[in-house]
Amino acid sequence: MSLGLGLGGCAGLPEGVLAPVAQTEPNATETSILVATTRAPSEDPGLLYSGERGPQIDFNEIVVSIPPDSERKIGEVQWPKRLPADPSTDFATISTRQFGSVQEVQAWYDQQRSPSGRVLLFVHGFNTRYESAVYRFAQIAHDSKTDATPVMFTWPSRGSVFDYGYDKESTNYSRSALETLLTSAVAVPEIKEITILAHSMGTWLTVESLRQMAIRNGEIAPKITDVILASPDLDVDVFRQQIADMGPNRPKFTIFVSKDDRALTLSRRISGNVDRLGQIDISNPVYREGLENAGITVLDLSALQVGDRLNHSKFAESPEVVKLLGQRLIAGQTVTDQDIGLGTELGASALTLTDTVGSAAGMAITAPIAILDPNSRDAFTAQSRRFGRGLGATGLAPNLSGDVPGATRCTAQVSSC
């Protein structure tokens, strides 16, 4: 697999989409996002920020217009084919505003504050331009129908498949800035709870910032209640140590994985051939037991089919998963195997779900999702024993050595998390 094929994602997108459009669409939805960034400003008003590293944290408001539901598919970003964008069919920028003081940021929050007092903080991944991060988060916030106040942290990514090393170092460059942002948010009395949603390489930045906070303060601020890691580009050995360094009083972690994630396949190859957290097989007992012991929930999306040819953005592109994010996970609710059922082939690549996911959610999920739920460990273990023989016959069950057929032998015990 070539580098371009393996990690491409931004090629072909129009540039300059952040220049505000003059026209509006009355049936479109406008979403206001607070953006905090460590990127260097761009002189191009249609870009706002480049992929280079800035000397400080800048704060901006960007209002994105999302076309009516009749003109779009849930889970997709409708990029304009030409500029200026047409708000009736395209994502479009309505306005941008840079904040020069803490008071201006506070005023924005007072105006956009959710009645629940919950904030959703999004951290994007590798190979992501500034405008791509903004539009993707606007799509997630809109499609999930979350009532959390949307805040995004965007770090210096050059938006090039050939700058993996630069992007990784940019996450390290931004660790203290993200920690500062979180600390500042925690100090706002009106903010009651914070959920962090991080994708791909942004999960490294997120987990490192939380680890740094725990070491500095002796704990992670209790207001940071939930951390959702989507397709995490994390070395499983390192993640085990990061979790241990956070101590027992850490947020609730939920992880989205997919064994067919092609971007993480390449990341694994260029990272010492160590398993990536976002590509683990939850039927592997080494991983399963470690994650259960750590109280971490894993949702396996391997069988989901979306438009992403890399299978790296299923969490955002699947309508069912986006709704699950907004109606359960972002709101801090636990999704358990009792909600969605273990199915009849535990350890297979997917479980077909026909039940409603929680009475409060009131939505039927028909997409295939498998779940590792530490809150129902006994039920999971019992099902494992019940179906172990059948799975062995199909080649899906891990053997006693912890190996999974067709997979590299696990090199780390995560059970010490």
N, C-alpha and C positions, 0 to 999 in steps of 0.2 A: 504494500500500500504506500503510495507516495504521500509526502507531507501535505501537499495541497489537497489530495483526496481525503486524507485522514482527518484534518482539522479545519478545513475551509468552512466559512460560514458567513463572511461579510462581503465577499466578492459580488459585484454587480449591483449593490444597493446604491441608490442615488445619494449624492452629497449635497449638503446645503439645505436639508429639510427643516432645520431649526429656525430658518428665517420665517417670521410670522406671516401668515396669509392675511389678505385683506378681507376676503369673504368668509362667511360662516354658514353653517347648515342648522336650521332650527331643530331638526330631529336628531342631530348628533349629540353625543355625550362629551362634556368637557371634564377632564380630570386634571386637577392641580397637584403637582408633585414638588416636594422640597428635595433639591439635589445638593448633596455635599460631595466635593471632589478634591482630590489631590493632583488633578491634571493641571497642566499649564494652559493658560488661555490661548485661544486662537484669534488671529486678527480677522478671520472670516466670520461675519455675523451669522452665517448659515451653519457653522460648525460649533461655535462658542468655545469649545475646548479641544485640544489636540491629544495625542497619545503620549506626549512628553510629561515629565514630572514637574509639578509646580512647587513653589516654596512654602505654601500654606494651604489651609483648607478654605476653599471658596464655597459660598452658599448661593443657590439660585432657586427661583421658582420657574417652572415650565408648565404651561397649560397646554395639554394635548387634546385635540378633538378626535373622537373616535366615531366612525360612520355608524349610521343606524344598523341594528342587528339584521335587518332585511337585506343589507348590502354586504354582509361579511359572514365569515365562518368563525365561530368561537374557537379561540386558541391560535388564531393567525393575526399577524401584523400586516395590514393592507398598505404596503409601501406605495407611494405615488410613482407612477410610471414616468411622469414629467412634472416639472415645477413651473408655477406654484401648484401645490397639492389641491385637490378638489375635496373639501370636507364631506361631501355627500357620498364619496366612495373610498376616500383615502384617509389614513392617519395624517393629521395636519397639526402644525404648531400654531396656536392662537396668540400666545404671548410668552415672552421671557423677561425675567427681571433678576438682577443681581442684588444680593443683600450685602450691605456694608457694615452692619452692626448686629449685635445679639438681639437688640430690641426689635429690629425688623424681622428676624427669624421668629421671635416670640409672637409678634403680631400675626405672622402667617399662620403659626400653629393655632393661635386663639381663634382665627377665622375658619380653619379647616379641621378643628378638633373633633374627633369622634365622640359621641355620647358615652361609648364604652371606656374611653381613656386609653385605648390600645393603639400602639404604633406598629406598623409593618415596615421593617427596614430591609431593603433588598440590596444584595451585593452580587454584581454580575460576574461572569467568568472570563476566560481567556479569549483573545482575538475579538474584542468587542469595542467598537468605536463609541464615542460619547452618545451620539444620537441613537445608535442601536440599543444601547442600554436604556435610554429614556423611553423609547417606543415600546420595547419589550416589557418594561415594568408597567407602563400605562396599560398595556394589554392585560397583564396579569391582574392588576388592581381592578380593572373594569370587569373582566370576565369572571373573576372569582366572586364578585359582588361582596367583597369584604367591607366591613364598616370601619376597619382600622385606618388611621391616618397614614397616607403613603409617603415614605421617606426613602431616598436611594443614596447609597454611597458608591461612587464610581472612582476607580483607581486608574492609574495611567497604563492603559493597554494601547498598543500601537495598531491594533486591528489588522495584524498581519500574521499569517500562518508561520512565517519564518522568524518570528520574534518571541518564541516560547520562553527562551531564557530571560529576555528583557522583561516580559510580562511577569514571570515568576518573581524576579527581583523587585518589580514594582509593587507586588503584594507585600513583600517584606518592608519596602520603603513606606508603605501606608499603614502598617500595623498600629503604630502609636496614634495616628490620626483617627482611625476607626475607634480605637479605645477611647480617645478624647470625645468623639461624637457620642458614643454610648454613655459615657460618664455624664456628659452634659444633659442628655435626654433623661437619664435617671433622676437628675436633680430637679427636673421640672415637676412641681407638685401635681399638676393636672394629668400628667402621664402616669397611668396606673400599671400598665403591662406593655412589654415590648416583645414582639416576635421577630426573629431574624430569618429571612429566607435567602440562602446563598446558593449560587450555582457554580459548578465546575471548579476552576481555579480560585474563584471567590470564596470557596469553602475553606481553603487553606488560610486565606487572609482572616476570615471570620473566626475560625477555631484558634488561630494564633493570637488574635486580639483578645479573645475571651481568656485564653490561658495566661496571657500577659496581665490582664486585669486581676485574675485570681492570685497570681504570684505577688503582684504589687499590693493588693488590698486584703489578701487573706481569704477572699471569696469573690464570686461573681455576683454583682448586684442582684438582689432578689427580684427586682422588677423585670429583669430579662428572664422571662419564663419559658420561652420556647425557641428552639433552634431547628430549622428545617434545612437539611443539606440535600440538594438536588444534584444528582450525577457527580458526587464529590471526587475531584481529582486529588485524592489524598492517599499517600502511602499508608497501608493498613498498619504497619509497624509504628509509624510516627503517630498516627491517630490514637493508637492504644496509649502511647506515652502522654499525648496531649490531654486525653481524658483523665488519666491518672493525676496529672499535674493540676487539673482544675479542682480536685478534691470532691468529696461526696455531695456538697451542696451546689450542684450545677443545674443549669436549665434542663428541661426535657428535650431530648434529641429525637428527631425523626429523620430517617434517611430514605431517599428514593434511589433505587439501584436498577440496573438493567444489564443483563449479561451480554447483550448484543450491542453495547455502546461502542461504536467504532472509534470515536475520538479517544476514549480512555484506553482502548487497545493500543493505539499508537503512543499515548502518554506512558503506558506501562513499558513499552519497548525502549523508550528513551530515558527511562527512570530506573534502570537497573533490573528490569523484569520482575519487580515486586508488585503484587496485586494492588490495584487501585480500589479504594473503598466503594466507589460507585459501580463496580462491576463484580462484586462478590456474589457467590452462590449461597443463598440462605439455607440450602439443604446440607451444606458442609457443616458437620458438627463442631469443628474448631471455631468457625465464625459464629455459628448459631448460639452456642453456649456462652461465648464471650459477650456477645451483644445482649443476650438475655440477662446475664449477670450484671451488666452495666445499665440495665433498664432502658435500652435503646430500641425503639420501634423501627422496623425496616419494611418498606413497601416495595415489592419487586414488580417492576413494570415491563419485564422482559417480553411478554406476549402482546403488549400494546403496539398497535400499528399507527404511526402518525406520518406527517409529511416530511419530517426531518430525516434525510437519508443517512445521517450519522447516528440516529437514535440517541442523541445527546440532550435533547430539549423536550422530552416527553412530558415532563411535569408541567410545562407551560402550554404545549400544543394540544394535549388531550383535553377535550371539553369536560370529561368526567373527572379527571384528576384536578383540573383547575377549580371545578366546583367543590371538590373535596377539600382543596386548600382553603377556599373561602368560607365554607360552611362548617368546617370542623377544625382543621389544623391551625390556621391563622388565629382563630378565635380561642385557641388554647385547649380545645377538646381532644380527648384521646380517642383514636380509632383502634379498636381491638379486633381480634379474630372472632369475637362474639358478635360484633357488628356485621362483619362481612362473611363469616363462615369459613371454615378450613377447607371445605370441598372434599373431594374423594381421592385426590392424588397429591398428597402433601409432598413437597419437594420437586414437583414437576415445574415446568417453566411458568405455569400460570394456573389460576383457579378461576373458573367461570362463575361470575357472581350474578345472581338474580334477585337477591334480597335488597331491601332498602338499607342504606347506610345510616343507621341511627334514626329514631323517630323524629328527633328535632330537625334533622337535615331534610327529611321528607323528599329525598331524591333517590331514584332507582339507578343503580350503577350496573351497566351491562358490560363494561370493559373488563377484561381479565386482569386481575390483580392478585398477587400472593402477598401474604403478610406474615412477618415475624413479630409476634406480640408478646413482650415479656410479662405483661399483666395476666396472660393466660398460659403460662408456661406448662402447667400440669396437663392442660388439655392438649397443648402442642406435642408434649412428650408422648402422651397416650396415643395420639393420632400417628405419631412417628412409628411407634411399635406396631400399631395395627396395620399400617400400610407398608412397613419396611420390606416385607417379603415381596410384595407386588412391585414395589419400586426397584428392588434388586433385579427382578426379572426383566425390567425395562431398561436397566443400566443407569437409572437415575440416582440410586441410593449411594451415598458415600461409603467406602469400605472402612474397616476398623483403623486403618492407618491415617485416616483423615483426608485421603485423596478423593478427588472427584474425577470420574472418567472423562478424559479429554481436557483436563485442566492441569495447570501447573501445581505442584504440591505446595500446600500452604506453608509459609515460612515463619509465621508468627502466631503465638497464642494470644488471642485478644481477651481471654478470660480474666486477665488481671486488671481489666479496665476499672 
